Amino acid sequence: MAILSVEQIKKLDEACTALSEEEQIRHVGVINTLGHLVAGGFKKGITPLLADDKIAMTYMQLMLDFKMRQELDDVLGPIDYIVSRRTNHLIITVPIGENIVLITAEPNADDKRIIKRAEGLFDDITITTV
């Protein structure tokens, strides 16, 4: 497991804040390999749909799902992103190093536009082991 430096977390937090400026986005955060939020979070003024314990469980669940899907990387190639569109929510995960960027948005948001913007913001951040 790569441990993020303070500088890396600061850059990730800045990218999360920049992406959160998109109108329909509710949450942008970076989840580490243990399923813990290490940068970002909910946009100011947004009330989460889930209680705090359910949010923490969701972080772990999404990381576990991502890790399980990586088992097929040698055959299918690496994951570019995962999108789940629910009735009340759009959920996007984008890998960055060993971590994932978790983005939630309103259900009618343009997932392709959000992913393109996220890749532009996060692709320049290098994650190295400390």
Secondary structure, DSSP 8 states (H G I E B T S, - for coil): -----HHHHHHHHHHHHHHHTSTTEEEEEEE-TTS-EEEEEE-TT---SS-HHHHHHHHHHHHHHHHHHHTTHHHH-----EEEE-SS-EEEEEEETTEEEEEEE-TTS-HHHHHHHHHHHHTT------
